Amino acid sequence: MEDWRERISVNPGICHGKACIRGTRIMVSVVLDNLAAGTDRASILASYPSLQPADIDAALTYAAELAREGVMNLPVEIGT
């Protein structure tokens, strides 16, 4: 998704500056937590009526970008 930056915003005055779906107070992490818990897209959209299907795609693309660029301390695996 090329336009994810148009759907995700950060504002220090909204949700403590956490990434949110633009124009809402729905944090990207909430969308991702629901997906990680196995909640299907239709249920997420029903629970958050202001979300659009493209917002879920944007949240996933944002997460992929963070995974590519971010660093998190994880245990190092030795061997295969």
SULZI-V663893 format. One record per residue. N is the residue number from 1. RES is the residue in one letter. OMEGA is omega in radians with two decimals (NA if undefined). Layout:
# SULZI-V663893
n: (N | N)
res: (RES | RES)
omega: (OMEGA | OMEGA)
This chain:
# SULZI-V663893
n: (1 | 2 | 3 | 4 | 5 | 6 | 7 | 8 | 9 | 10 | 11 | 12 | 13 | 14 | 15 | 16 | 17 | 18 | 19 | 20 | 21 | 22 | 23 | 24 | 25 | 26 | 27 | 28 | 29 | 30 | 31 | 32 | 33 | 34 | 35 | 36 | 37 | 38 | 39 | 40 | 41 | 42 | 43 | 44 | 45 | 46 | 47 | 48 | 49 | 50 | 51 | 52 | 53 | 54 | 55 | 56 | 57 | 58 | 59 | 60 | 61 | 62 | 63 | 64 | 65 | 66 | 67 | 68 | 69 | 70 | 71 | 72 | 73 | 74 | 75 | 76 | 77 | 78 | 79 | 80)
res: (M | E | D | W | R | E | R | I | S | V | N | P | G | I | C | H | G | K | A | C | I | R | G | T | R | I | M | V | S | V | V | L | D | N | L | A | A | G | T | D | R | A | S | I | L | A | S | Y | P | S | L | Q | P | A | D | I | D | A | A | L | T | Y | A | A | E | L | A | R | E | G | V | M | N | L | P | V | E | I | G | T)
omega: (-3.08 | -3.03 | -3.10 | 3.14 | 3.09 | -3.07 | -3.11 | 3.10 | 3.08 | 3.13 | -3.10 | -3.13 | -3.13 | 3.11 | 3.08 | 3.10 | 3.10 | 3.11 | -3.13 | 2.98 | -3.05 | 3.10 | 3.13 | 2.99 | 3.12 | -3.12 | 3.08 | -3.13 | 3.10 | 3.11 | -3.12 | 3.09 | 3.11 | 3.11 | -3.14 | 3.13 | 3.11 | 3.11 | -3.12 | -3.08 | -3.12 | 3.12 | 3.10 | 3.13 | 3.11 | 3.14 | -3.11 | -3.02 | 3.13 | 3.10 | 3.01 | 3.10 | -3.14 | 3.09 | 3.09 | 3.08 | 3.14 | 3.11 | 3.12 | 3.13 | 3.07 | 3.13 | 3.11 | 3.10 | 3.10 | -3.14 | 3.12 | -3.00 | -3.07 | 3.11 | 3.09 | 3.12 | 3.09 | 3.09 | 3.13 | 3.08 | 3.12 | -3.11 | -3.13 | NA)
